[in-house]
Every structure is written in structure tokens, then in C-alpha cells.
Amino acid sequence: MVKPDISSEIMVEDLIKFYPAANGFLNSRGLHCIICGGSVWGSLRELALDKKFSEEQISILVADLKAFLASESV
């Protein structure tokens, strides 16, 4: 199965399924709702908006997440 591209529209469930290291990254950014399962069915953008991230902060989050995951795969 091909890994989905990481964007703000990726579903959190898919993000964690295909990129398990993303869970710790998101927790470190204050996006802890993954633990309770409440936001697993929404997109990364929806999760961030629920935690009061601005659109600019979401763009930075996605860029930082991509860089983090790229460094994890080395």
C-alpha cells in the first residue's frame, strides 16, 4: 500500500497508521487528542483548528512534520 502524502487534509487515522512516529511529534506540539481517540476520524487540519491553531500555524506544523518524518527515515 502506498503511503499518502502528508498535508493538512490527511486524516489523522491514516497519518498515524502510515507514519507512527507522527504520534509523538503531534503530542509534543500539544495535539494530544489522538490519545483519547476523539479526533482520530478527522483531518490533521481539523485537529489543529480544534486546538486553536491558526492557518499559518497549521502550515508550519505540516512543514515541520514532514521534516521530522524525513529525518526519522534516514
Buried (B, 14 or more C-beta within 10 A) or exposed (E): EEEBEBEBEBBBBBBBBBBEBBBEBBEEBEBEBBEEEEBBEBBBBBBBBEBEBEEEBBBEBBEEBBEBBEEEEE
